[in-house]
Each structure stands twice: as structure tokens, then as C-alpha cells.
Amino acid sequence: MSVDVTRIAALPKLEFAVEVRDERGSSRHAVTADPALVARLAGGRRISDERFVEAVFEFLLEREPKDAILSRFDVSVVSRYFPEFERVIGTYLP
């Protein structure tokens, strides 16, 4: 499985186009994130915003198939569906 993240915009929110591909096809997603939330959840790690979004998808893909992931969402809503998200996302980061 591969996850390709492309930054679309940086202000006022980060915006990304994400494509998830596997042997059965692909899914496309539009993702937004507040830069302050990304910085907080990254816990001081020096990673790109794109790498952070890849980590979000790694987290999600361990819990649901690519086609079940919302086609458009803000990173702030992930914890509504998966309460452990903010506590464990750091383990998906380098």
C-alpha cells in the first residue's frame, strides 16, 4: 500500500490531496489541518507537514480500509472516531 501526500495550500490552514493505492485500486482524500495542531501532535519533532499527514493515514489504515476513510476531513476530527489518536500518533512519526 502506498500513500501519496501533496500540499495544496498552507494558509490559513494546511491543505493536502492524498491518494492511497493498493492492489485493489485507489482512494482520494482532501485533508486539512491547523498548523498549531500539527506542531502540538508532532511533539517537537522536525518533520514535514506531508510526513505528518502520511502518519495520520498509517494510523487510520491500521483501523479501517482505505475506502472507509472520509473523502474530506480535518485532522482535528480523527479523535472523534478514534479517541486514542492524539495519544498514539507520535508513535507513527520518526
GIUR-V580599 format. One record per residue. N is the residue number from 1. PSI is psi as a letter, one per 40 degrees, with the letter a starting at -180 (* if undefined). OMEGA is omega in degrees with one decimal (NA if undefined). Layout:
n->(N | N)
psi->(PSI | PSI)
omega->(OMEGA | OMEGA)
//
This chain:
n->(1 | 2 | 3 | 4 | 5 | 6 | 7 | 8 | 9 | 10 | 11 | 12 | 13 | 14 | 15 | 16 | 17 | 18 | 19 | 20 | 21 | 22 | 23 | 24 | 25 | 26 | 27 | 28 | 29 | 30 | 31 | 32 | 33 | 34 | 35 | 36 | 37 | 38 | 39 | 40 | 41 | 42 | 43 | 44 | 45 | 46 | 47 | 48 | 49 | 50 | 51 | 52 | 53 | 54 | 55 | 56 | 57 | 58 | 59 | 60 | 61 | 62 | 63 | 64 | 65 | 66 | 67 | 68 | 69 | 70 | 71 | 72 | 73 | 74 | 75 | 76 | 77 | 78 | 79 | 80 | 81 | 82 | 83 | 84 | 85 | 86 | 87 | 88 | 89 | 90 | 91 | 92 | 93 | 94)
psi->(h | i | h | h | h | h | h | d | i | e | i | d | i | h | h | i | h | h | h | h | i | a | e | e | a | i | i | i | i | h | h | i | i | h | d | d | d | d | d | d | d | e | f | e | i | g | i | i | d | d | d | d | d | d | d | d | d | d | d | d | e | e | e | i | i | d | e | e | h | i | d | h | i | i | d | e | e | d | e | d | d | g | d | e | d | d | d | e | d | d | e | e | i | *)
omega->(176.8 | 178.7 | 178.2 | -177.2 | 177.7 | 177.9 | 178.4 | -178.3 | 179.6 | -177.4 | -5.5 | 175.4 | 171.8 | 177.6 | -176.7 | 166.9 | -177.4 | 174.0 | 177.2 | -179.0 | 170.3 | -176.0 | -179.4 | 179.7 | -177.4 | 173.3 | -179.4 | -174.9 | 172.6 | -173.7 | 174.6 | 178.2 | 174.1 | -179.6 | 179.6 | 177.6 | 178.8 | -179.5 | -179.7 | -177.3 | 176.5 | 174.0 | 177.8 | 177.7 | 177.7 | 178.4 | 178.2 | 176.6 | 178.4 | 178.6 | 177.0 | 179.9 | 174.3 | 179.2 | 176.8 | -179.4 | 174.5 | 177.1 | -177.1 | -176.1 | 173.5 | -174.8 | -178.4 | 178.2 | -176.9 | -178.0 | 177.8 | 178.9 | -179.5 | -179.5 | 179.6 | 178.9 | 173.0 | -178.2 | -178.4 | -178.7 | -176.6 | -178.2 | 173.8 | -179.4 | -177.5 | -174.0 | -179.1 | -172.2 | -175.1 | -179.2 | -172.5 | -175.0 | 178.7 | 179.9 | 178.2 | -177.0 | 178.3 | NA)
//
